[in-house]
């Protein structure tokens, strides 16, 4: 049976127990045999201390974090140090932060109707605040969103100078601390709709671009001190009365990032419209509410165990490794390549225009598939084939983040992916003609 590790942010007082925000998730996840659950000293690690965490039960154990957000630099350092303890994050640093608003969301015309207006920090925008129009109110935020309680970080733009902007931005970044992500910018502030004291917010989790679970803020604050067994049922009955985001907005945010596991917050604002107020790495996104954790981890474990949704077969460009290749500045002749023996069959991703290609094959040193980047000039016998091996199909269709149990390096070399279409078949046939001539 496959196992995946869940690493929870530890309490500041005790590294063996989770921070309070993750306590319920931690308690539920420990009951699921699919997960290997540990805590680690996240808070002190971000302050420069050495990582403290139990050693993984196996080398390169696929791992998912459960912790609050942090910067790209900190995530990269954490991924490296966790690897020394045997853990391999299923989301590498480039994918974890590939959902930045600036590049993946704000510039996507299909999503504009689900976003609030935004402006860069320091820009003197908004109405003049004179007799014709009221001043425009903006809130300062980063990729992960504004501060939860809006402590003085909203602005009436026309009433402040650029120096005030800079000061407020600096205050915001300082208060965010190690949780500051991406860049700071102003977003048009729109009052949220509240139900029984809580804003109407739904968090939808996506895995391989497919929405698989959603939960909302808990609308039953008056029951917080009620320990009766009926509390969960009361929460569910009340939650059924809360408006839910339309399927159109949930579908609109499919496949918007290279991240294998991400989450979006959809918020109901005054006037009845739904907007996306947050998109971030799923590892750093809590399950909202207090009665959904068991459903979430059951659905998530089943989804990971079955792997990504892949077709039964795809067209693929294949080749074999040349018997002899010239390498290095001294033009040495070698048999095959450093990784592959002569004649090894490799399955190729769409090659780059610079003749680099990501290739999957069985190397000299193991009997398991590996993925490496190499020159097309070291290959011959280019062919069009149908590939139906699930491991190969998953890797070829998801080069940026393969199924956690496919132990292949991610690759960003290549132009697109293969599929079952006639266009794909014709594309490969043209490539074979070009590669046969250019490598002969």
N, C-alpha and C positions, 0 to 999 in steps of 0.2 A: 504493500500500500504506500502511495506517495505521501510525503509529509511536507508541510510548508511552515516556516517559522513566522511567528508574530512577535515583534519586539515592541513592548510598550514603554512609553516614557515613565520613568520611575518617580516616586515621591521624592521630594528634596530631603526628607529625613531618613528614608529607608529605601535602598536600591532594590530590595526584594519585593516591594509592593508598588503598584502603579500610582501615578498622580491621580488626585480625586476625580478629575475630568474623565479619566479612562477606567474608573473602577468597575462600572457596570459592564462595559465591553470586555474587560479583562476576566471578570467572573464568568461570563457566558462563554467566551472563547476557550477557557480552560476545560470546559465540559465537552468540547468537540474534539474527538480523537484525531481529526485531520490535521490539527494545528499543534505545533510545538511552541509553547508560550513562555516568554521570558520578559524581564524588565531590564532596563539599562539606564545609566546615569546621564540622561539627555541634557538636563539643565546644566549640570556642572561641566559636561563635555563642551557645550556651547561657550562656556566661559574659559575654556582652555585646558581643562583637566583631562587626564588620560581616560580612555573609554573603559568602563567597568561593566562586564557582561559575561554570562556563562558561555563556555565554549559550545559551538554548535555540535549536534550529534553526528554530523557527517560533513565532509568537505563540500564547499559550494552549496550549502543548503539554501534553496530558494526562500527568500525572506521578504516580508512586508512590514513596514514600520507603522506604528500607531502613536503619533506624537504631534505636537503643535508645529506650526509652520516655521521655517527658517530660511536663510538665504541659500542661494545656489552654491556659494563657496563652502558654507558649513556642511551642506548635503554631500558635496564631493568628498570632503575630509572624512565625514562619517562613513560613507560607502567604503572608502579605503580601509579605515580602521576596523570596520565590521568584517571585511574580507580576511583580515588577519586572525579573526576569531572563528572563521569557517562559514560566515554568512554571505550570501550573494543576493543583493537587492534585485527584485524583478524589474525595477525601473531605474535605469541609469540616470546620471545627473542631467544629461541633455534632454532626455525624454520627460523627466520629472518637471522640468521648467519650460517645456515646449508649449504650454497653454497660455503664455503671456498675452495679456489683453492687447498689447500694442501690435503684435504680429499675427496672432491667430484668431482674434475675435473682433477687435475694433475695425480692422481692415477687411472684414468679410461682409460683403454687401447683403448676403442672405440672412445675416443675424442682426442687422441694424435696427429692425423694428422691435427687437427684444432687448435693446440696450438703452441706457440713459445717455444723454449728451455728456461729453467729456472734453476736457481741455488740459493742456500741459501746464505744469506748475509755473507760476510767474507771469502767465499771459494775462493782460489786462482786458478781460472779456466780460460779457454780461451787459445788461442794460445800464443806462446812466443813473437810474434811480430818481430821475426828475419827475415832472408832473404827468408825463405821458405813460411811462412804464415803471413798475416797481423794480427794485434791485433784484438781481438773480442770485439765488442761494446755491452755493456749491459745497460739497463735502470733500475733504482730502482723504485719499485712500492709496493703497498700493495694490499689487496683483491679488493679494489675499483678501482685500476688502478694507473697510474703515475700522476704526476701533469700535468695539461692541457697544459702548455706552455713549458714543459721540461727545467725548469730553472736549468741548470747545474747538473741535477741528472743522466746524462748518463755518462758512464765510458768506457775508453779503459783499460780493466782489467789489462793487463800486465804492464801498466805504473804506477800503484798505489800500495802502500803497504797496509797491513791489517789495520794499524792505519788510513790511508786515508779512507778506506772503512767505518770504524766505524764513522768517523767524518761526511762523506757524509750521512750515514744512520741517524745519529742523527739530521743533518740539515733537512733531508727529513721529519722525524717524527715531528720535531718542526714546520716546515712550514705547515704540514697537520693539526696539532693541534687537536681539537676535532673531526675532520673528519678522523683521522687515524683509519684504520680498519684492523683487522686480524694481519698479521705480515708483515715485510718488506722483500722483496727478489729481486734478480736481474733477469730480463727477457731479452732475446736476442732482441736487437733493430733492427727492420726492417722498412725501410722508407715506409710511407703510400702513396697511390696513391691519388692525388688531382684532383678535378674537379672544375673549375672556382673559385679557391682559397680556397676550403674547402676539407678536407679529406673525402674519401668515407667511411662513417660509417653508418651502419644500426642498430638501436636498436629494438629488438624484445621483446615484453612483453608476458609472459606466465602466465596462470591462471590454477591451478590444472594440471600443466605440459603440457598444450595445448597452442601453440602459437595462439594469437588472434589479435595482432596488431603489425605493424612495421612502423617505420618512419626513415627518413635519415636526415643527416646534410643538412641544406639549401644551395643549390648550387648557390644562386643568390645574392651575396653580393653587386653587383653593383646596386641592387634595394632597398637597405636598407633605402634610404632616399626618396623613391618613395611612396607616400601615395595614389596612384590611386587605383581604385577598381579592376584593372586588375592584381595587384601584385600577388594575390593568384593563379590566372590562369597561369601567367607566371612562377611561381615557379613550378607548377605541370607539365607544358609542358617541362620545363628544367629538372625536376627530372626524367622524363621518359627516358632521354638519359643516365642517370647515371647507371652503372652496378649494379645489385642487387644480393644479396647472393643466392646461389643455395639452393633449398629446402632441399637437403641432410644435409647441415650444420644446418639449422633451426631444422630439425627433430632430429638430433643427440643430441640436447640439451633439448629434452623433458624429463620430470621426472628425472632430475639430482639432485634434492634437495627436502627436506621436505617442503620447503617454498611454501605456497599457491600462492603467487604472486611474481614473480621474472622477471628480465630482463637481456638480453645478448646483448653485442655489438659485431657486426661482422664487421671487418675492412678489406678492400682490400689493400694488401701490394704489393710493387714492385715485379714484376715477375708474377703477376696475381692471386696469391693465396688468399683465404679468411681465416682469423683466428678469433677466439674469443679472444677479448682483455679485456673483462670485464664481470663478472657475479655478480649480486648483487640483493638485495632486491628491488622489484619493487616500493615500497613506496619512496625510495630514488633515483629514476631514473626519470629524466625529459623526457617528450616527445620531441624528437629531431625535429629540423626545426621550422617553424613558421606558418604552415598552416594545421596542423594535429590535433590540440587539440580537436576540436569539434567531429571529427571522433573517436578519442580515447575515449572520455568520453561517447559518444553514445554507442559504442561497449562494453565498460567496464560495463556500467550500465545494459545493456541488458544481458550480460554474468552473472553478479552477481545475477541479479533478477531471472534468470532461474535455478541458482544453478549449481553444478558440473555435468558433464556427468556421469550418473550412469546407471547400467543395470536395467531392469524391476524387476529382483529378483536375490537373491543370496542364496546359501546354508548357514546355520548358526547353530551354537551350542547353544542350549537354556538349561535352567535349572530352578528350583524353589528354593526359599530360605527355608532352613530347619526351622521347627517349633521351635526348641531349639538349641542354640549354646553356647559354653563355651568361655568366653572372659576374658582377663586380667590376671594378675599374681595371683589373688585370686580365679581364676577358677569360676567366676560367671556364672550362667546359665541365659540366656536372651531369650526372644521370638523374633525370626527373627534376625535382625541385627540393628545397630544404624540407618541405612538408610532405610531398607526395612522391611515390615511386613512379618510374616510367610506366605509361599505359593506364594509370589510375583514371577511372571515370569520375568526372566532376559535374555537378548540377549548378548552372550559372544563373545569377541574377542578371537583369538587363545591364549590359556593359556601359561604362561611362564613355564619353567621346574621347577621353585621353587614353583609351585602351586599357584602363584598369577595370577589373571585374571581381565581384565577390563570388567565390566558388565554394561549394559544399562537397566534401568527399571524405573517404576513409584515409587517414594519414599513415605515415610510417610507424608511429609510436603508439597507436591504439586501434581498437576495432570499432570505435564509435565515430559518428560523423562530426566533423569540425567545419567551421566556416572561416575562411581567410581571404584576404584581398591579394590578388596577383595580376600579372600582366597577361593579356590575351596572347602575346607572342610566345608564351611558354606552353600553349595549347594547340591541338590539331583535331581533325575529325569532328568538326562542329555538326551537330544533328538536331533535328526537331523531334521531341518525344513527348508522349503523355506520361505524366508522373502521378502515381496514386498512393505512394507511401505517405501515411498521415504525418509522420515526423518531417519529411521533406516538404510536403505541401504547406504545413504550418510555418516552417522556417522561410520558405520562398515567398509566402504571402504576407509574412509579418517580419520583415528584416530588422525593424527598429526595436522590437521587443517580443521575441518568440515566446511561446508557451513556456512557463517556468521550468517544466521538466524536460524541455529540449535544451540540452546543455551546449548551446552554440553561442559564440560571441555575436553581439549585435553588429550591424553594419549600416553605414549611411552612404556607402558607395553603390551607385546604381540609379537607374532612371525608371521608377515605377515598379510594378510587380506583374507577374504572369497570371493569366486566368484562362477561362474556357472559350473565349470569344474567337470568332474568325479573324478579327482585327489583330488579336494577339498572335495567332498562327501566322498570318501574313507578315507581321513585324519580325518574327523570328526567322522566317524564310529569307527576308531581305538582309537580316543581320548575318545569316550564314554565308550568303554570297559575299558580303563586304568583308567579314572576318577571314574567310578562306583566302581572299586575294591579299588582304593587308598583312597576314601572318605567314604567307608562303615565302 
